[in-house]
């Protein structure tokens, strides 16, 4: 997998793993939940900054990462893809 595609995929997986980590932590361990949430947030910011830097270094071409297909038939494919371009970088 290309570096930009890997970073794009990690940008989606990181908050999901942070949520799961906070969800399975017992309520008594509030500091642990806070630490997991802050680590996920900081990692997300770092990953986005790295993605933007790599993307700008590569010449700002569009990046598309195919994650999988939700539905496939002989005539139609409903794919789950992540896409990053100039508009996505702004928003």
C-alpha positions in Angstrom: 0.0 0.0 0.0 1.3 3.4 -0.9 2.3 5.7 2.0 -0.4 8.2 1.4 -3.1 5.5 1.2 -1.8 4.0 4.5 -1.9 7.4 6.2 -5.4 8.0 4.9 -6.6 4.6 6.2 -4.9 5.3 9.6 -6.8 8.6 9.9 -10.1 6.6 9.8 -8.9 3.8 12.1 -7.4 5.9 14.9 -10.6 7.5 16.2 -12.4 4.1 16.0 -9.7 2.5 18.1 -9.7 5.4 20.6 -13.4 5.1 21.0 -13.2 1.3 21.5 -10.4 1.8 24.1 -12.4 4.4 26.0 -15.5 2.2 25.8 -13.9 -0.9 27.3 -12.1 0.9 30.1 -13.9 0.7 33.4 -15.6 3.9 34.6 -13.4 4.0 37.7 -10.3 4.7 35.6 -11.2 8.2 34.4 -7.5 9.1 34.0 -7.0 6.2 31.7 -10.0 7.1 29.6 -8.6 10.7 29.4 -5.2 9.4 28.4 -6.6 7.2 25.7 -8.7 10.0 24.3 -5.9 12.5 24.3 -3.5 10.0 22.7 -6.0 9.3 19.9 -6.5 13.1 19.4 -2.8 13.9 19.3 -2.1 10.9 17.0 -4.9 12.0 14.7 -3.5 15.6 14.5 0.0 14.1 13.8 -1.3 11.8 11.2 -3.1 14.6 9.4 -0.1 16.8 9.5 2.1 14.0 8.1 -0.5 13.2 5.4 -0.6 16.9 4.3 3.2 17.1 4.2 3.5 13.9 2.2 0.7 14.9 -0.1 2.2 18.3 -0.7 5.6 16.7 -1.3 4.1 14.3 -3.8 2.7 17.2 -5.9 -0.9 17.4 -4.6 -2.3 14.7 -6.8 -5.6 13.1 -5.6 -5.2 10.0 -3.3 -7.7 7.2 -3.3 -7.6 4.2 -1.0 -9.9 1.2 -1.7 -10.9 -0.3 1.6 -13.3 -2.9 0.4 -16.6 -3.6 -1.3 -19.8 -3.4 0.5 -21.8 -5.0 -2.3 -20.7 -6.7 -5.5 -22.7 -8.2 -8.3 -22.0 -8.9 -12.0 -23.2 -5.4 -13.0 -22.6 -3.2 -9.9 -20.0 -2.7 -7.2 -20.6 -0.6 -4.1 -17.0 0.1 -2.9 -15.8 1.8 0.3 -13.1 4.2 -0.7 -11.3 7.0 1.0 -10.4 10.0 -1.1 -8.1 13.0 -0.4 -7.7 16.0 -2.7 -7.3 19.8 -2.6 -10.9 20.3 -1.3 -10.5 17.6 1.4 -7.3 19.3 2.6 -9.1 22.6 3.1 -12.2 21.1 4.9 
